[in-house]
Amino acid sequence: MSSSTHRRAIGPARRLLDVLVAALLLLLVSPLLAIIALSILVTSGRPVLFRQPRIGENGRPFVLYKLRTMRMVASGPEVTAASDARITRLGAFLRRTAIDELPQLWHVLRAQMTLVGPRPESATLADRYPESCRSVLLARPGLTGPAQLQYRERSAVPPEGWTDVERWYLDVLVPLRVAADQEYLKRPTVRRTLHYLVVTALFVFGLADVQRPVTGQTASS
């Protein structure tokens, strides 16, 4: 990975913001998490949490926790589109509102993640990133961020002519997502961090949607 990324280390002010916001949110959402965990257990059984190795800051792996939103199946593509048949009915709601990602607040407290940054990528997909995009994997991954807000699962549906969702993600979406994240990483100020946190809160409550459709990309796989 190139060291020429626009990445910056998490400064004291951002780290303080991470700790204060993550601790407060975990306290506030604990009853909600308990209710959702019970709902997952009743509707689709164990496990309640989804665990997967992800790439952390400077390429160091860590095990990421999310609320489980998919059926337990033997295999499937690494990239999950909104129309994926593996997603449960409750899981579709959790993914649409990003509630499934609330357990990642624990990773923020542990300094494995930050509030705003690039998506924590799976090791399998990270190994297949285009060389020009790999530098973003050095940054500390974020709970939310410009790419995560602008290019969600709705963008992971390939247009006609694409049959491989993973290739669509790597060839088309990853460069767009990395460009959005790098724009933030050039100036990861507290003010800009707060801006994305506010936009994320509005998104969760259904008051804002900044998702960008990906159009005009055609190819055959």
Secondary structure by P-SEA (a helix, b strand, c coil): cccccccccccaaaaaaaaaaaaaaaaaaaaaaaaaaaaaaaccccccbbbbbbbccccbbbbbbcccccccccccccccccccccccaaaaaaaaaccccccaaaaaaaccccccccccccaaaaaaccccccccccccccccccccccccccccccccccccaaaaaaaccaaaaaaaaaaaaacccaaaaaaaaaaaaaaaacccccccccccccccc
